[in-house]
Amino acid sequence: MSSLTGPARSALAELPTGETSLDIAHVLAADNLGEHEGQDERRLSLAEAQDSDGSWAAGACYRMGRFQVYFGSRYLTTAFAMRALWRSGEVSR
């Protein structure tokens, strides 16, 4: 397992940012890898993407089989975003 963390960290550093679902994935992946560099910026970007009602926009979470049709849920995206921020201690229980 430890042989995979090096390539995973390299891939994480090369991922683009700017899409909320990817921002969430960056934060969670970095936390799981124990990577701290850049986490403050990732979390800030994620927090700034929060809508005025407290939720986050639906991210593409599902694909319809072989078709290039993607869909998501505001609820699921919000739950993932809250988890990413909670883990950092930015969201209280």
C-alpha positions in Angstrom: 0.0 0.0 0.0 2.8 2.4 0.8 4.2 2.0 -2.7 1.1 3.7 -4.0 1.3 6.8 -1.9 4.1 8.4 -4.0 2.3 8.2 -7.3 -1.0 9.2 -5.6 0.7 12.3 -4.2 2.2 13.2 -7.6 -1.2 12.7 -9.3 -2.9 14.9 -6.6 -0.4 17.7 -7.3 -1.3 17.6 -11.0 -5.1 17.6 -10.7 -6.8 20.8 -12.0 -8.8 22.9 -9.6 -11.9 25.1 -10.0 -14.7 22.6 -10.1 -16.3 22.0 -6.7 -16.5 18.3 -7.0 -12.8 18.1 -7.8 -12.0 20.6 -5.0 -13.7 18.2 -2.6 -11.8 15.2 -4.0 -8.5 17.1 -3.6 -9.2 17.8 0.1 -10.3 14.3 0.9 -7.5 12.6 -1.1 -4.9 14.8 0.5 -6.3 14.1 4.0 -6.2 10.4 3.3 -2.6 10.6 2.1 -1.5 12.7 5.0 -0.6 15.5 2.6 -0.7 18.9 4.3 0.9 21.1 1.6 -1.7 23.2 -0.1 -4.5 22.0 2.1 -5.3 25.5 3.4 -5.8 26.8 -0.2 -7.9 23.8 -1.2 -10.2 24.3 1.8 -10.5 28.0 1.2 -11.4 27.4 -2.4 -14.0 24.8 -1.3 -15.5 27.1 1.4 -15.7 30.0 -1.1 -17.7 27.7 -3.5 -20.5 27.4 -0.9 -23.8 28.9 -2.0 -25.7 31.5 0.0 -28.2 28.9 1.3 -25.3 26.9 2.8 -25.2 24.1 0.2 -22.8 23.4 -2.7 -23.7 23.0 -6.3 -24.4 19.5 -7.6 -21.3 17.8 -8.8 -21.2 15.0 -11.3 -21.2 11.9 -9.1 -22.9 9.3 -11.3 -22.6 8.2 -14.9 -25.4 6.6 -16.8 -23.7 3.4 -18.0 -21.8 3.7 -21.2 -23.5 7.0 -22.1 -21.7 10.3 -21.6 -24.5 11.4 -19.3 -23.5 12.6 -15.8 -25.7 13.7 -12.9 -25.3 14.5 -9.3 -27.0 15.8 -6.2 -26.7 19.1 -4.2 -27.3 17.0 -1.1 -24.5 14.5 -1.8 -22.0 17.2 -2.9 -22.8 19.2 0.3 -22.3 16.2 2.5 -18.9 15.5 0.9 -17.9 19.2 1.2 -19.0 19.3 4.9 -17.0 16.2 5.5 -13.9 17.6 3.9 -14.2 20.8 5.9 -15.1 19.0 9.2 -12.1 16.9 9.0 -9.9 19.9 8.9 -11.6 21.3 12.0 -13.2 24.2 10.2 -16.8 22.9 10.7 -17.9 22.2 14.3 -20.1 19.2 15.1 
